[in-house]
Amino acid sequence: MPPDAVTALMAALSDPTRLGALRLLWDGREHCVCEMMERLGASQSRMSRHMAVLKSIGLVLDRRDAQWVRYRRNPALCAATTAIVDAVMAAMAETRKDAA
């Protein structure tokens, strides 16, 4: 993974809303922007901006469905990227478990 790609990935993972969206999408299913807006408490414009960041670095793919856009985890992610995001997701789950 090139250094610029690592920097872009770390920047994308630094935002709580993007992390929340990835947590939802990391289940491998497709999720509508409306669902992410509701679950993450974000406006449509804010959610769209965050998803554009995740899409621009290749973490997610999108599909238009009438007035909504549906996103899913990119199944073609390289192993290094997947390992990084998996580690972040595991750390988030552990943090939530410790806080409970």
C-alpha positions in Angstrom: 0.0 0.0 0.0 1.6 3.3 -1.1 2.3 5.9 1.7 -0.3 8.3 0.2 -3.0 5.6 0.4 -2.1 4.9 4.0 -2.4 8.6 4.8 -5.7 8.9 3.1 -7.0 5.8 4.9 -5.9 7.1 8.3 -7.5 10.5 7.6 -10.8 8.8 6.5 -10.8 6.6 9.7 -10.2 9.7 11.9 -13.8 10.9 11.8 -16.4 9.4 14.2 -19.2 9.6 11.6 -17.2 7.8 8.9 -16.2 5.2 11.5 -19.8 4.7 12.4 -20.7 4.3 8.8 -18.0 1.8 8.2 -19.1 -0.1 11.3 -22.5 -0.5 9.7 -21.1 -1.4 6.3 -18.6 -3.8 7.6 -21.3 -6.4 8.0 -21.0 -7.0 4.2 -24.6 -5.9 3.5 -25.9 -2.9 1.6 -27.2 0.0 3.6 -29.2 3.0 2.5 -28.0 6.5 3.3 -31.4 7.0 5.1 -30.5 4.2 7.5 -27.1 5.6 8.2 -28.5 9.1 8.7 -30.9 7.8 11.3 -28.5 5.5 13.1 -25.6 8.1 13.2 -27.7 11.2 13.7 -26.3 12.9 10.6 -28.0 15.1 8.1 -28.3 14.0 4.5 -25.7 16.5 3.3 -23.2 15.6 6.1 -23.7 11.9 5.4 -23.2 12.4 1.7 -19.9 14.2 2.3 -18.6 11.5 4.6 -19.6 8.8 2.2 -17.8 10.6 -0.7 -14.6 10.5 1.3 -15.0 6.7 2.0 -15.8 6.1 -1.7 -12.9 8.3 -3.0 -10.4 6.0 -1.2 -12.1 2.8 -2.4 -13.5 1.6 1.0 -17.1 1.6 -0.2 -19.1 1.2 -3.4 -22.5 2.9 -4.1 -25.6 2.2 -6.0 -28.5 4.6 -6.8 -31.9 3.3 -5.8 -34.6 5.9 -6.8 -33.9 8.9 -4.6 -31.6 7.1 -2.2 -28.0 5.9 -2.5 -27.1 2.5 -1.1 -23.6 1.7 0.0 -21.7 -1.5 0.7 -18.2 -2.5 1.7 -15.9 -2.8 -1.3 -15.3 -6.6 -1.7 -12.2 -6.0 -3.7 -10.2 -4.2 -1.0 -6.6 -5.2 -0.7 -5.6 -7.4 2.2 -3.6 -4.6 3.9 -6.5 -2.2 3.8 -8.9 -4.8 5.1 -6.5 -5.7 7.9 -6.3 -2.1 9.0 -10.0 -1.5 9.0 -10.7 -4.8 10.7 -8.2 -3.8 13.5 -9.9 -0.5 13.9 -13.4 -2.2 14.1 -12.1 -4.7 16.6 -10.6 -1.8 18.7 -13.9 0.0 18.6 -15.8 -3.1 19.7 -13.4 -3.6 22.6 -13.7 0.1 23.6 -17.5 -0.2 23.6 -17.3 -3.4 25.6 -15.0 -1.8 28.2 -17.3 1.2 28.5 -20.3 -0.9 29.2 
